[in-house]
């Protein structure tokens, strides 16, 4: 693993960036006629919990390209 390659978490800007991203997402969802009903049951502070609960995913090791499988035709 190349230590010079940042994790996606660091590349995005860390926790402050994830907090801004989720806050903006939920602001826009509330105004969207299709998505608003899906998220209507979530409390007003839900967006504050999302970045913290997703840290394991975002702070994981850097993305490593792996060979893709070739599917015979």
C-alpha positions as CSV (number, residue, x, y, z in Angstrom):
1,X,0.0,0.0,0.0
2,X,1.4,3.4,-1.0
3,X,1.4,5.7,2.1
4,X,1.3,8.7,-0.1
5,X,-2.2,7.9,-1.3
6,X,-4.7,9.4,1.1
7,X,-7.8,7.6,2.3
8,X,-11.0,8.8,0.8
9,X,-11.8,10.4,4.2
10,X,-8.7,12.6,4.0
11,X,-9.1,13.3,0.3
12,X,-12.7,14.5,0.9
13,X,-11.6,16.9,3.7
14,X,-12.2,14.9,6.8
15,X,-15.1,15.1,9.2
16,X,-15.9,18.8,8.6
17,X,-16.4,18.1,4.9
18,X,-18.6,15.1,5.5
19,X,-20.7,17.1,7.9
20,X,-21.2,19.8,5.3
21,X,-22.0,17.3,2.6
22,X,-24.6,15.4,4.6
23,X,-26.2,18.7,5.9
24,X,-26.5,19.9,2.3
25,X,-27.9,16.6,1.1
26,X,-30.6,16.6,3.7
27,X,-31.5,20.2,3.0
28,X,-32.0,19.4,-0.6
29,X,-33.9,16.1,0.1
30,X,-36.5,18.0,2.2
31,X,-37.3,20.1,-0.9
32,X,-37.4,17.3,-3.4
33,X,-40.9,15.9,-4.1
34,X,-39.7,12.4,-4.8
35,X,-37.1,12.0,-2.0
36,X,-38.8,14.0,0.8
37,X,-41.4,11.2,1.6
38,X,-38.6,8.6,1.9
39,X,-36.7,10.7,4.5
40,X,-39.7,12.3,6.2
41,X,-39.5,9.9,9.2
42,X,-36.0,11.0,10.1
43,X,-35.6,13.6,12.8
44,X,-34.1,17.1,12.2
45,X,-30.8,16.1,13.7
46,X,-30.4,12.9,11.7
47,X,-27.9,14.6,9.3
48,X,-25.6,15.2,12.3
49,X,-25.3,11.5,13.0
50,X,-24.6,10.3,9.5
51,X,-21.0,11.5,9.1
52,X,-20.0,10.0,12.5
53,X,-21.6,6.7,11.8
54,X,-20.1,6.3,8.4
55,X,-16.5,7.1,9.5
56,X,-15.5,3.4,9.3
57,X,-16.3,3.4,5.6
58,X,-14.8,6.8,4.7
59,X,-11.7,6.4,6.8
60,X,-10.8,3.0,5.5
61,X,-7.6,2.2,3.7
62,X,-6.9,3.9,0.4
63,X,-8.7,2.5,-2.6
64,X,-6.6,-0.1,-4.3
65,X,-7.3,-0.9,-7.9
66,X,-7.8,-4.6,-8.3
67,X,-7.8,-6.5,-11.5
68,X,-11.3,-6.9,-12.9
69,X,-12.6,-10.3,-13.9
70,X,-12.8,-10.9,-17.6
71,X,-16.2,-12.6,-18.4
72,X,-15.9,-14.8,-21.5
73,X,-18.5,-14.1,-24.2
